[in-house]
Amino acid sequence: MLERFQALDIEVFRVVHQTLWRTLFAPILVLLVHTGEGWEITGAVLASLLVAPVGRRVRVLLDLVAPVLVASLASYGLKFSVRAERPLTLVPSLVLNPDMTLRHHSWPSGHVCAAFAFAVSVLMLALSRPPWTRTWTVLVALAFGHACLVALARVAVGAHWPSDVLAGAILGSCVAWITCRAMEEWRQSRHCSQSRWNRLS
């Protein structure tokens, strides 16, 4: 079963990488890979400035940045625990990108993990501040669209196996959801505690 999965992983990588890397989209894919490195934090700053009232910008910024940071830490923890090799190491004959220089291990994809963590953070932020508006629709669509494109680009440039980006997407989404829920519950419990204290005093 594991051998079949590995064979499928290699075949999907070969098709996606060798098909897209030979097209005119290659420079765009490389650009998308680079946006995944810092786009999430930059997007969080811009979103906090655009959609939040002046007095709530720090809170909105925390809601967007904290899940990405927690997800990134989880991703790096798994990377150095599993120590999976990248395509260039295992099957160098399949990798067409001559400029591939990578520092860390393969599984899961840290870029994809962070991108999906940010997208879920934007979604959770929108859901916590009704009503749902057209602005939120655009922001959520852009965040998830960017995350999906980063996932495709990481395979297309030869940096990751398809299983790496799938794991990164699942990990980032789950960790972001848990982090957002934990922060919201902490705020509610803190608010209840303050209300009790005010009544007693």
N, CA, C and O of each residue as an XYZ file, in Angstrom:
804
protein
N       0.831     -1.206      0.000
C       0.000      0.000      0.000
C       0.868      1.260      0.000
O       0.625      2.198     -0.759
N       1.884      1.260      0.868
C       2.778      2.409      0.938
C       3.556      2.590     -0.361
O       3.783      3.713     -0.811
N       3.964      1.458     -0.961
C       4.710      1.539     -2.221
C       3.839      2.116     -3.338
O       4.326      2.883     -4.168
N       2.560      1.752     -3.362
C       1.647      2.307     -4.366
C       1.481      3.808     -4.180
O       1.454      4.566     -5.149
N       1.371      4.227     -2.928
C       1.221      5.654     -2.646
C       2.473      6.423     -3.076
O       2.373      7.501     -3.662
N       3.637      5.872     -2.787
C       4.885      6.528     -3.178
C       5.012      6.602     -4.700
O       5.459      7.612     -5.244
N       4.618      5.531     -5.377
C       4.662      5.534     -6.842
C       3.710      6.580     -7.415
O       4.046      7.265     -8.381
N       2.524      6.706     -6.824
C       1.562      7.716     -7.267
C       2.104      9.118     -7.010
O       1.951     10.015     -7.840
N       2.733      9.297     -5.861
C       3.315     10.587     -5.510
C       4.364     11.012     -6.546
O       4.389     12.160     -6.987
N       5.219     10.070     -6.919
C       6.272     10.356     -7.899
C       5.677     10.649     -9.265
O       6.137     11.553     -9.962
N       4.666      9.899     -9.649
C       4.066     10.083    -10.972
C       3.349     11.430    -11.071
O       3.474     12.132    -12.075
N       2.602     11.785    -10.033
C       1.915     13.084    -10.047
C       2.948     14.218    -10.064
O       2.773     15.214    -10.766
N       4.020     14.056     -9.288
C       5.086     15.063     -9.303
C       5.670     15.211    -10.704
O       5.861     16.326    -11.189
N       5.949     14.090    -11.344
C       6.552     14.125    -12.677
C       5.652     14.853    -13.666
O       6.117     15.693    -14.436
N       4.367     14.529    -13.644
C       3.435     15.135    -14.594
C       3.305     16.639    -14.352
O       3.396     17.431    -15.290
N       3.093     17.030    -13.095
C       2.889     18.452    -12.791
C       4.162     19.245    -13.048
O       4.127     20.278    -13.715
N       5.283     18.770    -12.525
C       6.536     19.508    -12.645
C       7.005     19.608    -14.100
O       7.300     20.700    -14.584
N       7.072     18.483    -14.784
C       7.617     18.504    -16.138
C       6.669     19.148    -17.142
O       7.111     19.638    -18.181
N       5.382     19.153    -16.847
C       4.432     19.822    -17.739
C       4.488     21.337    -17.569
O       4.598     22.070    -18.552
N       4.412     21.805    -16.328
C       4.338     23.241    -16.083
C       5.695     23.932    -16.186
O       5.761     25.104    -16.556
N       6.775     23.228    -15.866
C       8.080     23.869    -15.891
C       8.530     24.202    -17.317
O       9.367     25.083    -17.513
N       7.990     23.516    -18.286
C       8.362     23.752    -19.684
C       7.486     24.807    -20.349
O       7.644     25.070    -21.542
N       6.585     25.404    -19.620
C       5.659     26.372    -20.205
C       6.103     27.803    -19.897
O       7.078     28.028    -19.180
N       5.369     28.759    -20.453
C       5.641     30.174    -20.200
C       5.254     30.589    -18.787
O       5.567     31.698    -18.354
N       4.565     29.687    -18.059
C       4.137     30.009    -16.704
C       5.252     29.826    -15.671
O       5.069     30.185    -14.508
N       6.395     29.278    -16.070
C       7.468     28.989    -15.121
C       7.897     30.212    -14.307
O       8.011     30.106    -13.086
N       8.143     31.380    -14.938
C       8.518     32.557    -14.128
C       7.446     32.966    -13.123
O       7.752     33.411    -12.017
N       6.172     32.807    -13.528
C       5.076     33.146    -12.619
C       5.068     32.187    -11.429
O       4.819     32.599    -10.296
N       5.340     30.916    -11.690
C       5.388     29.920    -10.624
C       6.501     30.231     -9.632
O       6.313     30.111     -8.422
N       7.655     30.628    -10.147
C       8.774     30.992     -9.269
C       8.402     32.194     -8.411
O       8.726     32.241     -7.224
N       7.720     33.169     -9.014
C       7.267     34.340     -8.265
C       6.285     33.942     -7.178
O       6.351     34.457     -6.062
N       5.374     33.029     -7.492
C       4.402     32.572     -6.500
C       5.090     31.888     -5.331
O       4.678     32.050     -4.182
N       6.139     31.123     -5.621
C       6.887     30.461     -4.552
C       7.473     31.497     -3.602
O       7.450     31.310     -2.385
N       7.997     32.589     -4.152
C       8.590     33.627     -3.313
C       7.540     34.388     -2.519
O       7.810     34.819     -1.398
N       6.333     34.564     -3.086
C       5.291     35.252     -2.326
C       4.872     34.421     -1.126
O       4.436     34.971     -0.115
N       4.997     33.116     -1.223
C       4.653     32.271     -0.086
C       5.579     32.425      1.087
O       5.243     32.009      2.196
N       6.753     33.021      0.874
C       7.726     33.156      1.960
C       7.355     34.264      2.937
O       7.599     34.122      4.135
N       6.775     35.358      2.464
C       6.456     36.447      3.375
C       5.110     37.079      3.129
O       4.758     38.064      3.778
N       4.348     36.528      2.198
C       3.076     37.130      1.808
C       2.066     37.094      2.939
O       1.258     38.010      3.089
N       2.114     36.023      3.741
C       1.108     35.860      4.779
C       1.181     36.984      5.813
O       0.160     37.575      6.163
N       2.394     37.278      6.302
C       2.538     38.312      7.308
C       2.237     39.687      6.706
O       1.569     40.511      7.330
N       2.732     39.926      5.495
C       2.460     41.195      4.826
C       0.965     41.383      4.612
O       0.424     42.466      4.836
N       0.308     40.319      4.177
C      -1.142     40.378      3.989
C      -1.874     40.632      5.285
O      -2.885     41.334      5.302
N      -1.373     40.067      6.373
C      -2.002     40.289      7.673
C      -1.921     41.751      8.071
O      -2.894     42.317      8.568
N      -0.775     42.360      7.857
C      -0.617     43.777      8.194
C      -1.566     44.636      7.370
O      -2.249     45.508      7.908
N      -1.609     44.389      6.050
C      -2.469     45.178      5.179
C      -3.945     44.978      5.514
O      -4.721     45.933      5.541
N      -4.324     43.714      5.771
C      -5.726     43.431      6.093
C      -6.135     44.112      7.394
O      -7.250     44.623      7.504
N      -5.243     44.121      8.376
C      -5.565     44.758      9.649
C      -5.761     46.255      9.479
O      -6.587     46.864     10.159
N      -4.999     46.841      8.571
C      -5.128     48.281      8.336
C      -6.382     48.611      7.532
O      -6.970     49.678      7.706
N      -6.794     47.691      6.647
C      -7.910     47.972      5.745
C      -9.274     47.729      6.384
O     -10.199     48.522      6.204
N      -9.395     46.628      7.131
C     -10.730     46.211      7.575
C     -11.010     46.476      9.040
O     -12.152     46.335      9.478
N     -10.001     46.855      9.812
C     -10.219     46.984     11.249
C     -10.338     48.451     11.665
O      -9.639     49.310     11.127
N     -11.221     48.735     12.617
C     -11.238     50.083     13.205
C      -9.904     50.354     13.902
O      -9.169     49.428     14.247
N      -9.613     51.613     14.098
C      -8.303     51.994     14.639
C      -8.019     51.302     15.966
O      -6.903     50.833     16.192
N      -9.010     51.233     16.842
C      -8.790     50.668     18.161
C      -8.669     49.153     18.191
O      -8.290     48.587     19.216
N      -8.988     48.479     17.075
C      -8.977     47.010     17.070
C      -7.913     46.439     16.138
O      -7.882     45.230     15.906
N      -7.050     47.281     15.607
C      -6.089     46.803     14.615
C      -5.072     45.837     15.209
O      -4.669     44.882     14.545
N      -4.657     46.070     16.439
C      -3.690     45.170     17.067
C      -4.313     43.786     17.261
O      -3.659     42.768     17.033
N      -5.577     43.754     17.681
C      -6.258     42.468     17.888
C      -6.434     41.720     16.568
O      -6.203     40.513     16.500
N      -6.842     42.436     15.522
C      -7.016     41.799     14.217
C      -5.683     41.274     13.698
O      -5.611     40.174     13.151
N      -4.632     42.065     13.871
C      -3.304     41.636     13.441
C      -2.885     40.363     14.172
O      -2.324     39.454     13.562
N      -3.155     40.295     15.475
C      -2.824     39.099     16.252
C      -3.628     37.902     15.764
O      -3.104     36.791     15.686
N      -4.904     38.123     15.434
C      -5.754     37.027     14.949
C      -5.235     36.441     13.640
O      -5.438     35.259     13.364
N      -4.572     37.258     12.839
C      -4.079     36.784     11.547
C      -2.664     36.231     11.622
O      -2.325     35.287     10.908
N      -1.836     36.813     12.484
C      -0.427     36.420     12.530
C      -0.193     35.200     13.422
O       0.571     34.305     13.061
N      -0.847     35.160     14.588
C      -0.597     34.073     15.546
C      -0.831     32.680     14.950
O       0.015     31.804     15.132
N      -1.949     32.439     14.243
C      -2.139     31.103     13.662
C      -1.054     30.723     12.655
O      -0.660     29.559     12.573
N      -0.569     31.708     11.888
C       0.493     31.426     10.916
C       1.778     31.036     11.627
O       2.461     30.101     11.208
N       2.109     31.738     12.692
C       3.326     31.430     13.439
C       3.245     30.056     14.094
O       4.208     29.290     14.059
N       2.093     29.743     14.693
C       1.935     28.431     15.342
C       2.007     27.311     14.306
O       2.656     26.291     14.536
N       1.344     27.500     13.169
C       1.371     26.502     12.104
C       2.780     26.318     11.556
O       3.192     25.194     11.268
N       3.518     27.407     11.412
C       4.890     27.322     10.902
C       5.778     26.556     11.869
O       6.614     25.758     11.444
N       5.605     26.790     13.165
C       6.385     26.041     14.163
C       6.055     24.552     14.103
O       6.946     23.706     14.187
N       4.768     24.240     13.957
C       4.371     22.831     13.844
C       4.968     22.193     12.597
O       5.407     21.043     12.622
N       4.980     22.957     11.506
C       5.542     22.450     10.251
C       7.025     22.144     10.378
O       7.490     21.087      9.951
N       7.763     23.075     10.967
C       9.202     22.853     11.116
C       9.502     21.724     12.089
O      10.475     20.990     11.916
N       8.663     21.585     13.116
C       8.838     20.468     14.035
C       8.698     19.126     13.331
O       9.486     18.208     13.560
N       7.680     19.019     12.464
C       7.488     17.784     11.702
C       8.612     17.564     10.694
O       9.066     16.436     10.500
N       9.058     18.646     10.055
C      10.139     18.531      9.070
C      11.371     17.871      9.680
O      11.941     16.942      9.108
N      11.771     18.364     10.842
C      12.999     17.868     11.449
C      12.794     16.559     12.206
O      13.761     15.917     12.616
N      11.532     16.165     12.392
C      11.251     14.850     12.986
C      11.207     13.762     11.918
O      11.787     12.690     12.086
N      10.512     14.050     10.818
C      10.354     13.053      9.751
C      11.580     13.002      8.848
O      11.997     11.917      8.442
N      12.170     14.164      8.522
C      13.369     14.274      7.684
C      13.188     13.601      6.322
O      14.050     12.848      5.872
N      12.064     13.882      5.679
C      11.804     13.338      4.342
C      12.653     14.064      3.306
O      12.845     15.277      3.392
N      13.153     13.332      2.342
C      14.009     13.911      1.304
C      13.166     14.532      0.190
O      12.047     14.100     -0.089
N      13.740     15.550     -0.431
C      13.063     16.247     -1.512
C      13.254     15.516     -2.842
O      14.109     14.639     -2.963
N      12.436     15.892     -3.848
C      12.554     15.243     -5.163
C      13.956     15.317     -5.763
O      14.420     14.348     -6.364
N      14.636     16.452     -5.606
C      15.963     16.601     -6.187
C      16.957     15.605     -5.612
O      17.905     15.211     -6.290
N      16.746     15.196     -4.366
C      17.640     14.225     -3.721
C      17.309     12.802     -4.128
O      18.209     12.003     -4.389
N      16.015     12.479     -4.184
C      15.595     11.097     -4.446
C      15.556     10.758     -5.934
O      15.980      9.676     -6.339
N      15.051     11.678     -6.743
C      14.930     11.412     -8.186
C      15.453     12.617     -8.973
O      14.667     13.291     -9.639
N      16.739     12.901     -8.915
C      17.282     14.094     -9.591
C      17.029     14.115    -11.093
O      16.979     15.186    -11.697
N      16.870     12.949    -11.699
C      16.649     12.901    -13.140
C      15.288     13.478    -13.545
O      15.098     13.858    -14.700
N      14.345     13.546    -12.604
C      13.011     14.069    -12.907
C      12.906     15.582    -12.732
O      11.963     16.197    -13.228
N      13.864     16.185    -12.031
C      13.789     17.608    -11.706
C      14.443     18.425    -12.812
O      15.638     18.282    -13.074
N      13.666     19.274    -13.453
C      14.150     20.073    -14.572
C      14.655     21.452    -14.146
O      15.329     22.127    -14.924
N      14.340     21.874    -12.934
C      14.721     23.202    -12.455
C      16.199     23.201    -12.057
O      16.554     22.565    -11.065
N      17.067     23.889    -12.795
C      18.500     23.849    -12.495
C      18.895     24.717    -11.309
O      20.000     24.575    -10.786
N      18.016     25.612    -10.877
C      18.346     26.550     -9.805
C      17.786     26.129     -8.453
O      17.678     26.949     -7.541
N      17.434     24.867     -8.324
C      16.808     24.404     -7.105
C      17.827     24.326     -5.958
O      18.684     23.442     -5.952
N      17.737     25.235     -5.005
C      18.589     25.218     -3.811
C      17.679     25.274     -2.594
O      17.024     26.288     -2.352
N      17.635     24.198     -1.832
C      16.714     24.080     -0.710
C      17.470     23.721      0.560
O      18.422     22.941      0.537
N      17.028     24.306      1.671
C      17.774     24.159      2.919
C      17.242     23.053      3.822
O      18.017     22.337      4.455
N      15.915     22.914      3.881
C      15.331     22.022      4.875
C      14.730     20.781      4.223
O      14.818     20.588      3.010
N      14.124     19.952      5.053
C      13.536     18.710      4.573
C      12.198     18.976      3.884
O      11.724     20.110      3.814
N      11.609     17.892      3.378
C      10.511     18.042      2.430
C       9.122     18.063      3.061
O       8.305     18.922      2.732
N       8.853     17.130      3.959
C       7.480     16.924      4.448
C       7.299     17.473      5.851
O       8.088     17.170      6.746
N       6.239     18.298      6.052
C       5.306     18.868      5.070
C       5.852     20.172      4.487
O       6.893     20.659      4.927
N       5.169     20.725      3.519
C       5.593     21.987      2.916
C       5.299     23.154      3.857
O       4.145     23.415      4.194
N       6.348     23.848      4.275
C       6.168     24.982      5.181
C       5.479     26.156      4.522
O       4.672     26.839      5.153
N       5.793     26.400      3.242
C       5.152     27.493      2.514
C       3.645     27.280      2.427
O       2.859     28.188      2.698
N       3.258     26.070      2.045
C       1.829     25.761      1.897
C       1.131     25.780      3.251
O      -0.002     26.248      3.368
N       1.806     25.275      4.260
C       1.248     25.280      5.611
C       0.930     26.710      6.049
O      -0.164     26.983      6.541
N       1.885     27.615      5.869
C       1.683     29.011      6.266
C       0.601     29.682      5.429
O      -0.207     30.452      5.948
N       0.589     29.385      4.127
C      -0.398     30.004      3.239
C      -1.823     29.599      3.610
O      -2.721     30.440      3.638
N      -2.030     28.318      3.893
C      -3.370     27.861      4.265
C      -3.731     28.298      5.682
O      -4.900     28.549      5.973
N      -2.741     28.389      6.560
C      -3.018     28.901      7.900
C      -3.515     30.340      7.833
O      -4.449     30.716      8.541
N      -2.888     31.136      6.980
C      -3.323     32.516      6.831
C      -4.731     32.583      6.226
O      -5.563     33.377      6.664
N      -4.987     31.744      5.219
C      -6.304     31.750      4.585
C      -7.403     31.385      5.583
O      -8.456     32.023      5.614
N      -7.156     30.365      6.391
C      -8.154     29.975      7.402
C      -8.307     31.071      8.450
O      -9.408     31.296      8.954
N      -7.217     31.752      8.783
C      -7.292     32.853      9.743
C      -8.178     33.980      9.220
O      -8.961     34.562      9.971
N      -8.052     34.282      7.939
C      -8.909     35.311      7.327
C     -10.369     34.870      7.374
O     -11.252     35.670      7.681
N     -10.621     33.598      7.071
C     -11.985     33.071      7.111
C     -12.563     33.144      8.522
O     -13.701     33.576      8.709
N     -11.778     32.721      9.513
C     -12.257     32.744     10.898
C     -12.499     34.179     11.370
O     -13.445     34.446     12.112
N     -11.648     35.084     10.940
C     -11.835     36.495     11.291
C     -13.129     37.023     10.694
O     -13.871     37.750     11.355
N     -13.401     36.658      9.441
C     -14.643     37.096      8.796
C     -15.868     36.530      9.505
O     -16.856     37.237      9.703
N     -15.805     35.252      9.889
C     -16.943     34.620     10.552
C     -17.197     35.193     11.945
O     -18.327     35.169     12.434
N     -16.150     35.705     12.577
C     -16.300     36.229     13.936
C     -16.805     37.670     13.952
O     -17.109     38.215     15.013
N     -16.891     38.279     12.779
C     -17.325     39.675     12.704
C     -18.452     39.846     11.686
O     -18.243     40.442     10.629
N     -19.658     39.324     11.998
C     -20.784     39.488     11.076
C     -21.197     40.954     11.006
O     -20.881     41.720     11.916
N     -21.897     41.365      9.943
C     -22.382     40.509      8.850
C     -21.304     40.240      7.803
O     -20.323     40.972      7.676
N     -21.529     39.161      7.060
C     -20.615     38.807      5.969
C     -20.842     39.813      4.826
O     -21.968     39.996      4.365
N     -19.771     40.453      4.384
C     -19.873     41.472      3.346
C     -19.132     41.036      2.090
O     -18.423     40.030      2.087
N     -19.306     41.805      1.032
C     -18.599     41.521     -0.219
C     -17.079     41.641     -0.032
O     -16.308     40.909     -0.653
N     -16.671     42.560      0.820
C     -15.234     42.719      1.093
C     -14.644     41.450      1.673
O     -13.563     41.018      1.271
N     -15.360     40.849      2.626
C     -14.881     39.595      3.213
C     -14.821     38.491      2.163
O     -13.883     37.693      2.147
N     -15.815     38.447      1.291
C     -15.820     37.430      0.235
C     -14.567     37.539     -0.625
O     -13.926     36.536     -0.942
N     -14.229     38.763     -0.997
C     -13.044     38.983     -1.833
C     -11.778     38.606     -1.085
O     -10.907     37.941     -1.646
N     -11.658     39.023      0.182
C     -10.454     38.743      0.960
C     -10.256     37.239      1.182
O      -9.145     36.725      1.055
N     -11.346     36.546      1.515
C     -11.260     35.096      1.744
C     -10.914     34.369      0.446
O     -10.083     33.461      0.442
N     -11.554     34.770     -0.654
C     -11.263     34.143     -1.947
C      -9.818     34.369     -2.367
O      -9.168     33.455     -2.873
N      -9.313     35.582     -2.161
C      -7.917     35.865     -2.499
C      -6.957     35.045     -1.648
O      -5.961     34.530     -2.155
N      -7.253     34.923     -0.358
C      -6.369     34.181      0.538
C      -6.310     32.703      0.166
O      -5.226     32.123      0.103
N      -7.472     32.086     -0.081
C      -7.484     30.665     -0.435
C      -6.965     30.440     -1.852
O      -6.303     29.438     -2.123
N      -7.268     31.374     -2.756
C      -6.731     31.257     -4.107
C      -5.212     31.309     -4.108
O      -4.555     30.531     -4.799
N      -4.655     32.235     -3.325
C      -3.199     32.329     -3.216
C      -2.615     31.058     -2.622
O      -1.590     30.567     -3.096
N      -3.256     30.517     -1.583
C      -2.754     29.301     -0.947
C      -2.728     28.126     -1.926
O      -1.763     27.363     -1.957
N      -3.779     27.983     -2.719
C      -3.829     26.895     -3.711
C      -2.761     27.073     -4.789
O      -2.150     26.099     -5.230
N      -2.540     28.308     -5.209
C      -1.514     28.571     -6.220
C      -0.119     28.307     -5.685
O       0.737     27.797     -6.408
N       0.118     28.647     -4.429
C       1.415     28.344     -3.811
C       1.634     26.836     -3.756
O       2.735     26.356     -4.024
N       0.588     26.091     -3.409
C       0.694     24.631     -3.366
C       1.052     24.070     -4.736
O       1.933     23.217     -4.849
N       0.375     24.546     -5.775
C       0.675     24.096     -7.130
C       2.098     24.488     -7.527
O       2.819     23.698     -8.137
N       2.495     25.708     -7.179
C       3.817     26.193     -7.568
C       4.938     25.414     -6.903
O       5.975     25.184     -7.525
N       4.758     25.004     -5.662
C       5.812     24.263     -4.956
C       6.108     22.931     -5.641
O       7.254     22.481     -5.660
N       5.082     22.307     -6.200
C       5.297     21.074     -6.960
C       5.845     21.397     -8.344
O       6.747     20.721     -8.839
N       5.296     22.427     -8.956
C       5.663     22.763    -10.334
C       7.127     23.168    -10.474
O       7.745     22.883    -11.500
N       7.693     23.827     -9.462
C       9.104     24.230     -9.543
C      10.047     23.111     -9.123
O      11.265     23.259     -9.214
N       9.494     21.995     -8.665
C      10.321     20.851     -8.292
C      10.770     20.832     -6.848
O      11.671     20.073     -6.490
N      10.149     21.663     -6.001
C      10.582     21.759     -4.609
C       9.954     20.707     -3.701
O      10.554     20.322     -2.697
N       8.750     20.237     -4.041
C       8.015     19.354     -3.135
C       7.281     18.252     -3.886
O       6.941     18.383     -5.062
N       7.052     17.166     -3.164
C       6.146     16.120     -3.613
C       4.712     16.595     -3.426
O       4.457     17.452     -2.579
N       3.769     16.056     -4.199
C       2.357     16.390     -3.966
C       1.899     16.076     -2.536
O       1.096     16.815     -1.966
N       2.404     14.990     -1.963
C       2.027     14.650     -0.585
C       2.526     15.691      0.407
O       1.914     15.882      1.458
N       3.624     16.365      0.093
C       4.130     17.430      0.970
C       3.151     18.591      1.044
O       2.837     19.087      2.126
N       2.672     19.021     -0.127
C       1.776     20.180     -0.149
C       0.400     19.820      0.410
O      -0.250     20.656      1.037
N      -0.046     18.585      0.187
C      -1.315     18.148      0.766
C      -1.228     18.151      2.289
O      -2.132     18.636      2.969
N      -0.131     17.605      2.822
C       0.060     17.598      4.273
C       0.176     19.020      4.820
O      -0.365     19.326      5.882
N       0.882     19.887      4.093
C       1.012     21.270      4.526
C      -0.323     21.989      4.574
O      -0.590     22.751      5.503
N      -1.170     21.746      3.564
C      -2.493     22.380      3.529
C      -3.359     21.911      4.693
O      -4.020     22.718      5.346
N      -3.353     20.613      4.947
C      -4.161     20.068      6.049
C      -3.638     20.557      7.392
O      -4.413     20.979      8.250
N      -2.318     20.500      7.573
C      -1.722     20.935      8.839
C      -1.989     22.411      9.092
O      -2.431     22.786     10.178
N      -1.721     23.256      8.092
C      -1.928     24.684      8.271
C      -3.370     25.030      8.573
O      -3.643     25.867      9.433
N      -4.297     24.392      7.872
C      -5.718     24.663      8.085
C      -6.160     24.246      9.483
O      -6.840     25.001     10.178
N      -5.772     23.047      9.887
C      -6.187     22.534     11.204
C      -5.575     23.337     12.353
O      -6.269     23.696     13.305
N      -4.281     23.615     12.261
C      -3.613     24.363     13.332
C      -4.174     25.778     13.427
O      -4.368     26.299     14.526
N      -4.432     26.393     12.293
C      -5.003     27.749     12.307
C      -6.391     27.745     12.933
O      -6.716     28.627     13.729
N      -7.208     26.764     12.581
C      -8.560     26.686     13.147
C      -8.493     26.498     14.661
O      -9.213     27.165     15.404
N      -7.627     25.590     15.118
C      -7.495     25.337     16.560
C      -6.976     26.579     17.276
O      -7.463     26.924     18.353
N      -5.998     27.246     16.688
C      -5.423     28.445     17.305
C      -6.454     29.558     17.398
O      -6.561     30.220     18.431
N      -7.213     29.772     16.330
C      -8.247     30.814     16.341
C      -9.317     30.516     17.384
O      -9.758     31.412     18.103
N      -9.732     29.257     17.463
C     -10.739     28.879     18.448
C     -10.208     29.051     19.866
O     -10.928     29.520     20.747
N      -8.955     28.674     20.087
C      -8.358     28.800     21.418
C      -8.264     30.262     21.839
O      -8.552     30.594     22.989
N      -7.867     31.135     20.921
C      -7.774     32.558     21.260
C      -9.144     33.146     21.555
O      -9.293     33.965     22.462
N     -10.149     32.726     20.785
C     -11.498     33.242     21.015
C     -12.042     32.767     22.355
O     -12.668     33.541     23.079
N     -11.807     31.497     22.695
C     -12.279     30.984     23.988
C     -11.555     31.665     25.142
O     -12.158     31.938     26.180
N     -10.271     31.940     24.965
C      -9.510     32.638     26.004
C     -10.058     34.043     26.222
O     -10.165     34.504     27.358
N     -10.401     34.719     25.138
C     -10.960     36.066     25.267
C     -12.316     36.032     25.959
O     -12.618     36.901     26.777
N     -13.139     35.027     25.634
C     -14.452     34.939     26.262
C     -14.338     34.652     27.751
O     -15.046     35.251     28.561
N     -13.438     33.729     28.114
C     -13.252     33.414     29.534
C     -12.679     34.611     30.290
O     -13.038     34.852     31.443
N     -11.793     35.352     29.643
C     -11.214     36.547     30.257
C     -12.278     37.627     30.450
O     -12.302     38.324     31.464
N     -13.155     37.747     29.457
C     -14.235     38.727     29.561
C     -15.194     38.363     30.695
O     -15.636     39.235     31.443
N     -15.515     37.061     30.820
C     -16.404     36.605     31.899
C     -15.782     36.861     33.261
O     -16.463     37.282     34.195
N     -14.472     36.603     33.368
C     -13.777     36.820     34.636
C     -13.783     38.293     35.011
O     -13.983     38.631     36.178
N     -13.569     39.162     34.053
C     -13.585     40.595     34.314
C     -14.974     41.067     34.717
O     -15.124     41.923     35.590
N     -16.006     40.489     34.059
C     -17.379     40.876     34.397
C     -17.713     40.484     35.830
O     -18.340     41.262     36.550
N     -17.299     39.270     36.263
C     -17.549     38.834     37.638
C     -16.823     39.733     38.628
O     -17.376     40.116     39.660
N     -15.591     40.063     38.304
C     -14.793     40.907     39.182
C     -15.427     42.297     39.324
O     -15.441     42.870     40.413
N     -15.947     42.830     38.218
C     -16.584     44.141     38.273
C     -17.843     44.116     39.118
O     -18.132     45.080     39.827
N     -18.615     43.000     39.051
C     -19.818     42.893     39.859
C     -19.475     42.794     41.337
O     -20.168     43.368     42.177
N     -18.411     42.069     41.659
C     -18.017     41.903     43.043
C     -17.470     43.192     43.644
O     -17.658     43.466     44.829
N     -16.793     43.977     42.813
C     -16.205     45.205     43.327
C     -17.213     46.367     43.241
O     -16.894     47.490     43.631
